[in-house]
Each structure stands twice: as C-alpha cells, then as structure tokens.
C-alpha cells in the first residue's frame, strides 16, 4: 500500500494500524520516501542482516565445518548452472 505524506498525516492512526499487517509506503512528489512497518517485521528484517567476514577471520573449526558441509538435495539443480564454469 502506498500513500502520500499528506494522506499519511491525515490518516495517521488508521495507516499505522494498517502497517501492523503490511508495510505502508509513503511517497513525496510521486517518489518513494519512507516505509512504515510493524516493529515485529522490522526485527525480522534485522535478523536477516548478514555480516561480512574475511576468510582469514574464520577459525580452523569453522573452516572444517565448511569443508565438510554438503548441499541439500533440493539445491542439486544449481549444479547445472556451474557445469562448464571456469574462473
């Protein structure tokens, strides 16, 4: 759902209630400006954040776990994408 800033300010209570079930996009001059969402959805998105780790920062134990890992059977179709790949 998208609304203008003026609509959001006018219908603040109803739209913040709506944002509990779906994000509400707020536009200004026909351009996306903000999004309002529930605190629960925001927390869920934060948990999905990934951190970048340099290879040198992995412990020997972590490297062993990675080396021993196997792809899931559901992802076997991805092997076809790498069939003739060369660096």
MOPAC internal coordinates of N, CA, C and O (Angstrom, degrees):
PM7 1SCF
backbone

  N    0.0000 0     0.00 0     0.00 0    0    0    0
  C    1.4437 1     0.00 0     0.00 0    1    0    0
  C    1.5164 1   108.85 1     0.00 0    2    1    0
  O    1.2310 1   120.16 1   -43.36 1    3    2    1
  N    1.3255 1   117.29 1   136.64 1    3    2    1
  C    1.4548 1   121.88 1   177.57 1    5    3    2
  C    1.5162 1   110.11 1  -126.34 1    6    5    3
  O    1.2310 1   121.18 1   -38.55 1    7    6    5
  N    1.3136 1   115.35 1   141.45 1    7    6    5
  C    1.4580 1   121.70 1   177.08 1    9    7    6
  C    1.5254 1   108.58 1  -139.76 1   10    9    7
  O    1.2310 1   120.86 1   -18.94 1   11   10    9
  N    1.2992 1   115.97 1   161.06 1   11   10    9
  C    1.4630 1   120.11 1   174.87 1   13   11   10
  C    1.5267 1   109.18 1   -80.09 1   14   13   11
  O    1.2310 1   120.96 1   -14.49 1   15   14   13
  N    1.3084 1   115.76 1   165.51 1   15   14   13
  C    1.4686 1   119.92 1   176.94 1   17   15   14
  C    1.5271 1   109.89 1   -59.14 1   18   17   15
  O    1.2310 1   120.35 1   138.04 1   19   18   17
  N    1.3296 1   116.94 1   -41.96 1   19   18   17
  C    1.4689 1   120.24 1  -179.94 1   21   19   18
  C    1.5241 1   111.12 1   -61.40 1   22   21   19
  O    1.2310 1   120.14 1   136.94 1   23   22   21
  N    1.3347 1   117.33 1   -43.06 1   23   22   21
  C    1.4688 1   120.65 1   178.13 1   25   23   22
  C    1.5215 1   110.84 1   -64.19 1   26   25   23
  O    1.2310 1   120.85 1   139.50 1   27   26   25
  N    1.3413 1   115.99 1   -40.50 1   27   26   25
  C    1.4591 1   119.41 1  -179.64 1   29   27   26
  C    1.5251 1   110.75 1   -63.39 1   30   29   27
  O    1.2310 1   120.45 1   135.93 1   31   30   29
  N    1.3196 1   116.74 1   -44.07 1   31   30   29
  C    1.4675 1   119.70 1   179.92 1   33   31   30
  C    1.5269 1   111.21 1   -66.48 1   34   33   31
  O    1.2310 1   120.42 1   141.54 1   35   34   33
  N    1.3081 1   116.80 1   -38.46 1   35   34   33
  C    1.4678 1   120.75 1  -179.38 1   37   35   34
  C    1.5241 1   111.34 1   -68.33 1   38   37   35
  O    1.2310 1   120.52 1   139.45 1   39   38   37
  N    1.3437 1   116.61 1   -40.55 1   39   38   37
  C    1.4639 1   120.82 1  -175.42 1   41   39   38
  C    1.5190 1   111.51 1  -112.42 1   42   41   39
  O    1.2310 1   120.43 1  -142.41 1   43   42   41
  N    1.3283 1   116.78 1    37.59 1   43   42   41
  C    1.4589 1   122.61 1  -173.61 1   45   43   42
  C    1.5307 1   113.20 1   -49.68 1   46   45   43
  O    1.2310 1   119.94 1   129.01 1   47   46   45
  N    1.3073 1   117.73 1   -50.99 1   47   46   45
  C    1.4636 1   120.59 1  -175.44 1   49   47   46
  C    1.5206 1   111.51 1   -63.48 1   50   49   47
  O    1.2310 1   120.31 1   131.78 1   51   50   49
  N    1.3148 1   117.02 1   -48.22 1   51   50   49
  C    1.4658 1   120.72 1  -178.98 1   53   51   50
  C    1.5250 1   111.01 1   -64.08 1   54   53   51
  O    1.2310 1   120.15 1   140.26 1   55   54   53
  N    1.3307 1   117.33 1   -39.74 1   55   54   53
  C    1.4664 1   119.95 1  -177.01 1   57   55   54
  C    1.5222 1   112.22 1   -75.43 1   58   57   55
  O    1.2310 1   119.72 1   146.79 1   59   58   57
  N    1.3284 1   118.15 1   -33.21 1   59   58   57
  C    1.4648 1   118.10 1   175.14 1   61   59   58
  C    1.5265 1   109.88 1   -70.56 1   62   61   59
  O    1.2310 1   120.04 1   147.72 1   63   62   61
  N    1.3220 1   117.52 1   -32.28 1   63   62   61
  C    1.4674 1   120.38 1   173.08 1   65   63   62
  C    1.5280 1   109.78 1   -64.38 1   66   65   63
  O    1.2310 1   120.22 1   137.61 1   67   66   65
  N    1.3294 1   117.19 1   -42.39 1   67   66   65
  C    1.4590 1   122.10 1   178.89 1   69   67   66
  C    1.5361 1   110.41 1   -62.87 1   70   69   67
  O    1.2310 1   120.21 1   144.01 1   71   70   69
  N    1.3312 1   117.20 1   -35.99 1   71   70   69
  C    1.4662 1   121.88 1  -179.09 1   73   71   70
  C    1.5236 1   112.39 1   -66.55 1   74   73   71
  O    1.2310 1   120.10 1   166.64 1   75   74   73
  N    1.3266 1   117.41 1   -13.36 1   75   74   73
  C    1.4646 1   119.98 1   175.46 1   77   75   74
  C    1.5258 1   111.14 1   -70.06 1   78   77   75
  O    1.2310 1   120.15 1   155.64 1   79   78   77
  N    1.3393 1   117.32 1   -24.36 1   79   78   77
  C    1.4618 1   120.48 1  -178.02 1   81   79   78
  C    1.5256 1   113.49 1  -110.70 1   82   81   79
  O    1.2310 1   119.88 1   160.09 1   83   82   81
  N    1.3267 1   117.83 1   -19.91 1   83   82   81
  C    1.4630 1   121.09 1   177.23 1   85   83   82
  C    1.5248 1   109.19 1  -158.18 1   86   85   83
  O    1.2310 1   120.01 1   -31.02 1   87   86   85
  N    1.3262 1   117.59 1   148.98 1   87   86   85
  C    1.4663 1   119.20 1   178.71 1   89   87   86
  C    1.5263 1   110.89 1   -62.30 1   90   89   87
  O    1.2310 1   121.39 1   -35.42 1   91   90   89
  N    1.3145 1   114.94 1   144.58 1   91   90   89
  C    1.4615 1   121.65 1   176.54 1   93   91   90
  C    1.5178 1   106.75 1  -114.55 1   94   93   91
  O    1.2310 1   120.91 1   -64.44 1   95   94   93
  N    1.3379 1   115.86 1   115.56 1   95   94   93
  C    1.4623 1   120.67 1   177.55 1   97   95   94
  C    1.5180 1   109.73 1   -83.66 1   98   97   95
  O    1.2310 1   121.13 1   -39.51 1   99   98   97
  N    1.3123 1   115.44 1   140.49 1   99   98   97
  C    1.4663 1   120.69 1   179.74 1  101   99   98
  C    1.5168 1   107.53 1  -117.98 1  102  101   99
  O    1.2310 1   121.29 1   -54.03 1  103  102  101
  N    1.3319 1   115.14 1   125.97 1  103  102  101
  C    1.4586 1   120.25 1  -177.75 1  105  103  102
  C    1.5234 1   110.91 1  -109.54 1  106  105  103
  O    1.2310 1   121.91 1   -24.92 1  107  106  105
  N    1.3184 1   113.96 1   155.08 1  107  106  105
  C    1.4636 1   121.40 1   174.68 1  109  107  106
  C    1.5170 1   106.87 1  -137.85 1  110  109  107
  O    1.2310 1   120.42 1   -57.72 1  111  110  109
  N    1.3169 1   116.80 1   122.28 1  111  110  109
  C    1.4669 1   121.96 1  -176.83 1  113  111  110
  C    1.5299 1   110.69 1    54.42 1  114  113  111
  O    1.2310 1   120.77 1  -135.17 1  115  114  113
  N    1.3176 1   116.14 1    44.83 1  115  114  113
  C    1.4712 1   124.13 1   178.17 1  117  115  114
  C    1.5325 1   114.16 1    63.19 1  118  117  115
  O    1.2310 1   120.11 1  -160.19 1  119  118  117
  N    1.3151 1   117.40 1    19.81 1  119  118  117
  C    1.4688 1   120.80 1   177.47 1  121  119  118
  C    1.5205 1   109.11 1  -121.90 1  122  121  119
  O    1.2310 1   120.74 1   -40.06 1  123  122  121
  N    1.3446 1   116.19 1   139.94 1  123  122  121
  C    1.4610 1   119.91 1   177.38 1  125  123  122
  C    1.5175 1   109.16 1   -59.17 1  126  125  123
  O    1.2310 1   120.88 1   -47.16 1  127  126  125
  N    1.3294 1   115.93 1   132.84 1  127  126  125
  C    1.4646 1   120.70 1  -176.69 1  129  127  126
  C    1.5319 1   111.60 1  -122.08 1  130  129  127
  O    1.2310 1   120.11 1   131.25 1  131  130  129
  N    1.3352 1   117.39 1   -48.75 1  131  130  129
  C    1.4563 1   123.06 1  -176.39 1  133  131  130
  C    1.5195 1   110.12 1  -143.52 1  134  133  131
  O    1.2310 1   121.31 1   -15.33 1  135  134  133
  N    1.3181 1   115.10 1   164.67 1  135  134  133
  C    1.4625 1   120.79 1   171.32 1  137  135  134
  C    1.5210 1   107.18 1  -135.11 1  138  137  135
  O    1.2310 1   120.94 1   -44.43 1  139  138  137
  N    1.3161 1   115.80 1   135.57 1  139  138  137
  C    1.4637 1   121.75 1   177.50 1  141  139  138
  C    1.5164 1   106.47 1  -112.04 1  142  141  139
  O    1.2310 1   120.97 1   -49.75 1  143  142  141
  N    1.3384 1   115.76 1   130.25 1  143  142  141
  C    1.4606 1   120.54 1   179.69 1  145  143  142
  C    1.5084 1   108.91 1  -142.78 1  146  145  143
  O    1.2310 1   121.39 1   -11.50 1  147  146  145
  N    1.3151 1   114.94 1   168.50 1  147  146  145
  C    1.4546 1   119.51 1   179.86 1  149  147  146
  C    1.5290 1   109.91 1   -66.59 1  150  149  147
  O    1.2310 1   120.94 1   -25.75 1  151  150  149
  N    1.3129 1   115.80 1   154.25 1  151  150  149
  C    1.4666 1   120.69 1   176.72 1  153  151  150
  C    1.5244 1   109.93 1   -62.30 1  154  153  151
  O    1.2310 1   120.27 1   146.22 1  155  154  153
  N    1.3268 1   117.08 1   -33.78 1  155  154  153
  C    1.4750 1   121.37 1   178.69 1  157  155  154
  C    1.5309 1   110.63 1   -63.69 1  158  157  155
  O    1.2310 1   120.27 1   134.96 1  159  158  157
  N    1.3365 1   117.08 1   -45.04 1  159  158  157
  C    1.4691 1   120.63 1   179.08 1  161  159  158
  C    1.5268 1   110.66 1   -65.74 1  162  161  159
  O    1.2310 1   120.51 1   140.05 1  163  162  161
  N    1.3221 1   116.62 1   -39.95 1  163  162  161
  C    1.4622 1   120.44 1   178.14 1  165  163  162
  C    1.5265 1   110.50 1   -61.93 1  166  165  163
  O    1.2310 1   119.91 1   136.56 1  167  166  165
  N    1.3111 1   117.78 1   -43.44 1  167  166  165
  C    1.4690 1   121.88 1   178.28 1  169  167  166
  C    1.5263 1   110.62 1   -63.43 1  170  169  167
  O    1.2310 1   120.32 1   140.57 1  171  170  169
  N    1.3364 1   116.99 1   -39.43 1  171  170  169
  C    1.4621 1   120.90 1   178.05 1  173  171  170
  C    1.5257 1   110.66 1   -62.11 1  174  173  171
  O    1.2310 1   120.57 1   136.80 1  175  174  173
  N    1.3095 1   116.52 1   -43.20 1  175  174  173
  C    1.4606 1   120.24 1   178.99 1  177  175  174
  C    1.5258 1   111.53 1   -66.02 1  178  177  175
  O    1.2310 1   120.26 1   142.28 1  179  178  177
  N    1.3096 1   117.10 1   -37.72 1  179  178  177
  C    1.4690 1   120.19 1   178.05 1  181  179  178
  C    1.5172 1   110.92 1   -63.70 1  182  181  179
  O    1.2310 1   119.96 1   142.05 1  183  182  181
  N    1.3196 1   117.68 1   -37.95 1  183  182  181
  C    1.4658 1   120.42 1   178.94 1  185  183  182
  C    1.5184 1   111.55 1   -64.40 1  186  185  183
  O    1.2310 1   120.52 1   155.01 1  187  186  185
  N    1.3253 1   116.61 1   -24.99 1  187  186  185
  C    1.4587 1   120.66 1  -179.81 1  189  187  186
  C    1.5198 1   112.52 1   -80.93 1  190  189  187
  O    1.2310 1   120.03 1   169.79 1  191  190  189
  N    1.3200 1   117.54 1   -10.21 1  191  190  189
  C    1.4633 1   120.11 1   178.33 1  193  191  190
  C    1.5192 1   109.16 1   -56.69 1  194  193  191
  O    1.2310 1   121.41 1   -36.90 1  195  194  193
  N    1.2762 1   114.91 1   143.10 1  195  194  193
  C    1.4586 1   119.73 1   179.10 1  197  195  194
  C    1.5193 1   108.47 1  -113.89 1  198  197  195
  O    1.2310 1   121.63 1   -28.10 1  199  198  197
  N    1.2957 1   114.48 1   151.90 1  199  198  197
  C    1.4568 1   117.83 1   176.93 1  201  199  198
  C    1.5156 1   107.87 1  -111.93 1  202  201  199
  O    1.2310 1   121.11 1   -30.89 1  203  202  201
  N    1.3140 1   115.49 1   149.11 1  203  202  201
  C    1.4495 1   121.75 1   179.40 1  205  203  202
  C    1.5217 1   107.75 1   -93.44 1  206  205  203
  O    1.2310 1   121.01 1   -48.98 1  207  206  205
  N    1.3226 1   115.68 1   131.02 1  207  206  205
  C    1.4593 1   121.24 1  -179.96 1  209  207  206
  C    1.5176 1   107.59 1  -126.59 1  210  209  207
  O    1.2310 1   120.99 1   -48.75 1  211  210  209
  N    1.3122 1   115.70 1   131.25 1  211  210  209
  C    1.4624 1   119.83 1   177.09 1  213  211  210
  C    1.5218 1   109.37 1   -71.81 1  214  213  211
  O    1.2310 1   120.57 1   -32.31 1  215  214  213
  N    1.2965 1   116.51 1   147.69 1  215  214  213
  C    1.4542 1   121.60 1   180.00 1  217  215  214
  C    1.5273 1   111.36 1   -54.99 1  218  217  215
  O    1.2310 1   120.56 1   142.22 1  219  218  217
  N    1.3065 1   116.53 1   -37.78 1  219  218  217
  C    1.4681 1   121.21 1  -178.94 1  221  219  218
  C    1.5323 1   112.45 1   -65.93 1  222  221  219
  O    1.2310 1   120.50 1   160.97 1  223  222  221
  N    1.3164 1   116.64 1   -19.03 1  223  222  221
  C    1.4632 1   120.76 1  -177.17 1  225  223  222
  C    1.5317 1   113.47 1   -86.22 1  226  225  223
  O    1.2310 1   120.16 1   171.04 1  227  226  225
  N    1.3366 1   117.30 1    -8.96 1  227  226  225
  C    1.4621 1   120.23 1   177.13 1  229  227  226
  C    1.5228 1   109.53 1   -73.48 1  230  229  227
  O    1.2310 1   120.98 1   -38.74 1  231  230  229
  N    1.3227 1   115.74 1   141.26 1  231  230  229
  C    1.4616 1   120.10 1   175.44 1  233  231  230
  C    1.5314 1   108.87 1   -79.02 1  234  233  231
  O    1.2310 1   120.65 1   -15.27 1  235  234  233
  N    1.3198 1   116.36 1   164.73 1  235  234  233
  C    1.4659 1   120.27 1   176.82 1  237  235  234
  C    1.5282 1   110.55 1   -59.82 1  238  237  235
  O    1.2310 1   120.68 1   142.12 1  239  238  237
  N    1.3198 1   116.31 1   -37.88 1  239  238  237
  C    1.4671 1   120.66 1   178.95 1  241  239  238
  C    1.5286 1   110.93 1   -63.20 1  242  241  239
  O    1.2310 1   120.40 1   135.58 1  243  242  241
  N    1.3321 1   116.84 1   -44.42 1  243  242  241
  C    1.4669 1   120.23 1   178.65 1  245  243  242
  C    1.5192 1   111.30 1   -64.02 1  246  245  243
  O    1.2310 1   120.17 1   140.23 1  247  246  245
  N    1.3255 1   117.29 1   -39.77 1  247  246  245
  C    1.4667 1   120.66 1   178.46 1  249  247  246
  C    1.5299 1   110.63 1   -63.87 1  250  249  247
  O    1.2310 1   120.37 1   141.09 1  251  250  249
  N    1.3243 1   116.89 1   -38.91 1  251  250  249
  C    1.4596 1   120.94 1   178.67 1  253  251  250
  C    1.5303 1   110.55 1   -65.64 1  254  253  251
  O    1.2310 1   120.46 1   140.14 1  255  254  253
  N    1.3267 1   116.72 1   -39.86 1  255  254  253
  C    1.4665 1   120.44 1   177.86 1  257  255  254
  C    1.5258 1   111.24 1   -63.65 1  258  257  255
  O    1.2310 1   120.87 1   139.07 1  259  258  257
  N    1.3238 1   115.95 1   -40.93 1  259  258  257
  C    1.4664 1   119.97 1   178.89 1  261  259  258
  C    1.5241 1   109.78 1   -65.33 1  262  261  259
  O    1.2310 1   120.33 1   134.85 1  263  262  261
  N    1.3285 1   116.97 1   -45.15 1  263  262  261
  C    1.4640 1   121.19 1  -179.23 1  265  263  262
  C    1.5290 1   111.60 1   -62.30 1  266  265  263
  O    1.2310 1   120.05 1   147.05 1  267  266  265
  N    1.3001 1   117.52 1   -32.95 1  267  266  265
  C    1.4591 1   121.52 1  -177.33 1  269  267  266
  C    1.5286 1   112.78 1   -86.41 1  270  269  267
  O    1.2310 1   120.05 1   171.48 1  271  270  269
  N    1.3100 1   117.51 1    -8.52 1  271  270  269
  C    1.4660 1   119.93 1  -175.43 1  273  271  270
  C    1.5331 1   110.92 1   -72.56 1  274  273  271
  O    1.2310 1   121.68 1   -26.87 1  275  274  273
  N    1.3212 1   114.39 1   153.13 1  275  274  273
  C    1.4664 1   122.61 1   179.42 1  277  275  274
  C    1.5241 1   108.08 1  -127.53 1  278  277  275
  O    1.2310 1   120.40 1   -37.25 1  279  278  277
  N    1.3250 1   116.84 1   142.75 1  279  278  277
  C    1.4772 1   118.18 1   176.36 1  281  279  278
  C    1.5251 1   110.45 1   -69.40 1  282  281  279
  O    1.2310 1   121.22 1   -25.40 1  283  282  281
  N    1.2981 1   115.26 1   154.60 1  283  282  281
  C    1.4671 1   119.18 1   178.52 1  285  283  282
  C    1.5240 1   109.34 1   -74.79 1  286  285  283
  O    1.2310 1   120.11 1   -28.69 1  287  286  285
  N    1.3190 1   117.39 1   151.31 1  287  286  285
  C    1.4732 1   120.86 1   179.14 1  289  287  286
  C    1.5330 1   112.99 1   -57.34 1  290  289  287
  O    1.2310 1   120.23 1   148.93 1  291  290  289
  N    1.3302 1   117.16 1   -31.07 1  291  290  289
  C    1.4698 1   120.44 1   179.72 1  293  291  290
  C    1.5228 1   112.20 1   -64.74 1  294  293  291
  O    1.2310 1   120.35 1   158.98 1  295  294  293
  N    1.3295 1   116.93 1   -21.02 1  295  294  293
  C    1.4639 1   120.42 1  -177.79 1  297  295  294
  C    1.5241 1   113.08 1   -98.56 1  298  297  295
  O    1.2310 1   119.79 1  -173.13 1  299  298  297
  N    1.3100 1   118.01 1     6.87 1  299  298  297
  C    1.4677 1   121.82 1  -177.57 1  301  299  298
  C    1.5283 1   111.93 1   -59.09 1  302  301  299
  O    1.2310 1   120.06 1   148.51 1  303  302  301
  N    1.3329 1   117.50 1   -31.49 1  303  302  301
  C    1.4716 1   120.51 1  -179.87 1  305  303  302
  C    1.5259 1   112.78 1   -62.22 1  306  305  303
  O    1.2310 1   120.23 1   159.26 1  307  306  305
  N    1.3276 1   117.16 1   -20.74 1  307  306  305
  C    1.4676 1   120.48 1  -179.89 1  309  307  306
  C    1.5284 1   112.01 1   -70.87 1  310  309  307
  O    1.2310 1   120.20 1   158.08 1  311  310  309
  N    1.3256 1   117.23 1   -21.92 1  311  310  309
  C    1.4642 1   120.58 1   178.45 1  313  311  310
  C    1.5260 1   110.97 1   -59.24 1  314  313  311
  O    1.2310 1   120.11 1   146.28 1  315  314  313
  N    1.3145 1   117.39 1   -33.72 1  315  314  313
  C    1.4607 1   121.31 1  -179.84 1  317  315  314
  C    1.5305 1   111.47 1   -61.24 1  318  317  315
  O    1.2310 1   120.11 1   148.92 1  319  318  317
  N    1.3086 1   117.39 1   -31.08 1  319  318  317
  C    1.4593 1   120.54 1   179.63 1  321  319  318
  C    1.5294 1   112.15 1   -68.88 1  322  321  319
  O    1.2310 1   120.13 1   157.19 1  323  322  321
  N    1.3136 1   117.36 1   -22.81 1  323  322  321
  C    1.4605 1   121.50 1  -178.48 1  325  323  322
  C    1.5235 1   112.39 1  -103.40 1  326  325  323
  O    1.2310 1   120.11 1  -174.68 1  327  326  325
  N    1.3190 1   117.39 1     5.32 1  327  326  325
  C    1.4571 1   121.93 1  -170.49 1  329  327  326
  C    1.5243 1   113.98 1   -46.84 1  330  329  327
  O    1.2310 1   119.21 1   124.00 1  331  330  329
  N    1.2988 1   119.11 1   -56.00 1  331  330  329
  C    1.4672 1   122.26 1  -176.72 1  333  331  330
  C    1.5253 1   112.53 1  -109.73 1  334  333  331
  O    1.2310 1   120.59 1  -158.21 1  335  334  333
  N    1.3025 1   116.49 1    21.79 1  335  334  333
  C    1.4627 1   120.91 1  -177.56 1  337  335  334
  C    1.5143 1   111.62 1   -71.05 1  338  337  335
  O    1.2310 1   121.36 1   -40.79 1  339  338  337
  N    1.3084 1   115.00 1   139.21 1  339  338  337
  C    1.4713 1   121.21 1   175.31 1  341  339  338
  C    1.5105 1   107.57 1  -137.23 1  342  341  339
  O    1.2310 1   120.43 1   -37.17 1  343  342  341
  N    1.3290 1   116.78 1   142.83 1  343  342  341
  C    1.4830 1   118.28 1   179.45 1  345  343  342
  C    1.5151 1   111.94 1   -70.82 1  346  345  343
  O    1.2310 1   120.10 1   180.00 1  347  346  345

